[in-house]
Amino acid sequence: MIISPRYAVPVAVLLAFALVPTVIHSYRGARVDDGARAAIIATALEGVSSSPTQRRAAWVQNNFDTADWIERTYNAGGTEVTLFVARSYDAKRLYHHPELALLRGAETTPAGVVESRERPDIPLHVIRTSRDMQQGVAVYALQYGGAYIDNPVLFQIRTAVELLVSRRKPLTLFMASALAGSAESVHDAPPTRLLLAAIADFERQTAARAVR
């Protein structure tokens, strides 16, 4: 098949445009490193100290494609709350039902997304949990580019278009869980209070690094 010379320029332009995302992501490996790390979150939040869990780095790498993460337990007023924070350039690994991996061994039921009472800009993804006849709640938030995500599917569609010409940014997952509290009173549940404290500390330290 012979292409008429009159189409040569339009075809060349289209091919050049198609090469833009290929060059950005394949050859340059373009990623945005904002300098923040999950580990900057304080080991003590709201006056409560913590201890690391036994979660293995290889497990997190395999499930979430990242080495940038923490998992700690905090004893908040007699309630043991587990905090997990991870940052990954593979967004779907973090936003697609992270509770199925992190809360393995517990029964989990999504309970919707609610607006944080203290931070209306942070949608809280709520999960009902149960284990050994104990009921509890888990909450998580997703941050990307400094903003919080309520609908991961729409987020993925939007970023898919952006990534044609821009560099990848890390998605951050914040999750807190405990066999205490309930989805109906999620705003006052220990995991929610700890989650918001962790997010505030992360934001504060990230902002401090940005002005250095």
C-alpha positions in Angstrom: 0.0 0.0 0.0 1.4 3.4 -1.0 0.5 6.5 1.1 0.1 9.7 -0.9 2.8 12.3 -0.1 0.1 14.8 0.8 -0.6 12.8 3.9 3.0 12.5 5.0 3.0 15.6 7.2 -0.2 14.8 9.1 1.0 11.3 9.7 4.3 12.5 10.9 2.6 14.9 13.3 0.4 12.1 14.7 3.3 9.8 15.2 5.3 12.5 16.9 2.4 13.1 19.3 2.1 9.4 20.0 5.7 9.3 20.9 5.4 11.9 23.7 4.0 9.5 26.4 6.4 6.8 25.2 9.4 9.1 25.7 8.2 10.4 29.0 7.4 7.1 30.7 9.6 4.5 28.9 12.9 6.3 28.2 12.9 9.0 30.9 11.1 6.9 33.5 9.6 10.2 34.5 8.3 10.3 38.1 7.8 13.2 40.5 9.7 12.8 43.8 8.3 15.3 46.2 10.8 14.4 48.9 8.1 13.1 51.3 8.2 9.7 52.8 5.7 7.7 54.9 8.3 7.4 57.7 8.2 11.1 58.4 5.0 10.6 60.3 5.7 10.8 64.0 6.0 7.6 66.0 3.9 9.3 68.7 0.5 10.9 67.7 -1.8 12.7 70.1 0.5 11.8 72.9 0.3 8.1 72.2 3.5 6.2 71.4 3.6 3.3 68.9 5.5 0.2 68.0 6.1 -1.3 64.5 4.2 -4.3 63.4 5.8 -7.5 62.1 4.7 -6.7 58.5 7.4 -7.8 56.1 8.8 -5.4 53.5 8.7 -8.1 50.8 5.0 -8.5 51.4 4.4 -4.8 51.0 6.5 -4.7 47.9 4.7 -7.6 46.3 1.2 -6.2 47.2 1.6 -2.5 46.8 4.8 -2.1 44.6 6.6 0.1 47.1 9.3 0.3 49.7 7.9 3.6 51.1 5.6 2.5 53.9 5.1 2.2 57.6 2.8 0.1 59.8 2.5 0.8 63.5 0.2 0.0 66.4 -0.9 2.8 68.8 -2.7 2.2 72.1 -5.3 4.9 72.1 -7.1 4.9 75.4 -7.0 1.2 75.8 -7.8 0.6 72.1 -5.1 -0.9 69.9 -5.2 1.0 66.5 -3.1 -0.1 63.6 -1.9 2.6 61.2 -0.6 1.7 57.7 0.7 4.4 55.3 2.2 3.7 51.9 3.1 5.7 48.9 3.3 4.1 45.4 3.5 5.1 41.8 1.2 2.2 41.0 -2.0 3.9 42.2 -4.4 1.0 41.6 -2.4 -1.2 44.0 -3.3 1.2 46.8 -6.9 2.3 45.9 -8.4 -1.0 44.8 -9.8 -2.4 48.0 -6.6 -2.1 50.1 -8.5 -3.7 53.1 -8.6 -7.1 51.4 -4.8 -7.3 51.7 -4.2 -5.3 54.9 -7.0 -6.7 56.9 -6.7 -10.3 55.8 -8.1 -12.6 58.4 -10.9 -10.2 59.3 -14.3 -10.0 57.7 -14.6 -6.7 55.9 -17.6 -4.9 54.4 -17.4 -1.5 52.6 -19.6 1.0 54.3 -19.3 3.9 51.9 -17.5 7.2 51.8 -18.2 10.0 54.3 -17.0 13.5 54.6 -14.6 14.0 57.5 -16.3 16.2 60.2 -13.0 17.8 61.2 -11.5 17.9 57.7 -14.3 18.3 55.1 -11.6 18.1 52.4 -10.8 14.5 53.3 -13.2 11.8 52.1 -13.1 8.9 54.6 -13.5 5.4 53.0 -15.2 3.4 55.7 -15.0 -0.4 56.2 -16.9 -2.5 58.8 -14.7 -5.2 60.3 -15.1 -8.2 62.5 -12.8 -10.9 63.9 -13.4 -13.5 66.6 -16.8 -12.1 67.4 -15.4 -8.6 67.8 -16.7 -5.7 65.7 -14.7 -2.8 64.6 -14.1 -0.2 61.9 -11.3 0.7 59.5 -11.0 4.1 57.7 -8.7 5.1 54.9 -7.9 8.2 52.8 -6.2 8.5 49.5 -4.0 11.5 48.6 -2.6 12.5 45.2 -0.9 15.7 44.3 -1.9 17.3 47.6 -5.7 16.5 47.1 -7.8 13.7 48.6 -9.8 11.3 46.5 -13.4 10.2 47.0 -13.9 8.3 43.7 -10.9 6.3 42.7 -12.3 5.2 39.3 -12.9 8.8 38.2 -9.5 9.7 39.6 -7.9 7.0 37.4 -9.7 8.2 34.3 -8.6 11.8 34.9 -5.0 10.9 35.7 -4.8 8.5 32.7 -5.3 11.6 30.4 -2.8 13.7 32.4 -0.2 11.0 32.3 0.0 11.2 28.5 2.1 14.3 28.9 3.1 14.5 32.5 5.2 12.6 35.0 3.9 10.1 37.5 3.2 11.2 41.1 2.9 8.9 44.1 -0.5 8.1 45.5 -0.5 7.9 49.3 -2.8 5.6 51.3 -3.5 6.3 54.9 -5.4 3.5 56.8 -6.2 3.1 60.4 -8.2 0.1 61.8 -9.2 -1.3 65.2 -11.6 -3.9 66.6 -13.5 -1.0 68.2 -15.8 1.7 67.1 -18.4 1.4 64.4 -19.2 2.6 60.9 -22.3 4.4 62.3 -20.2 6.5 64.7 -17.1 6.6 62.5 -16.3 10.3 63.3 -15.7 9.5 66.9 -14.0 6.1 66.4 -10.4 5.7 67.6 -9.1 4.8 64.1 -10.6 8.0 62.6 -9.0 10.2 65.2 -5.6 8.5 64.7 -5.9 8.6 60.9 -6.6 12.4 60.9 -3.7 13.0 63.3 -1.4 11.0 61.0 -2.5 12.9 58.0 -2.1 16.3 59.7 1.4 15.3 60.8 2.3 14.1 57.3 1.0 17.4 55.8 2.9 19.5 58.4 6.2 17.8 57.8 5.8 17.7 54.1 5.1 21.5 54.1 8.2 22.1 56.3 10.4 20.2 53.9 9.0 22.1 50.9 10.2 25.5 52.3 13.7 24.4 53.1 
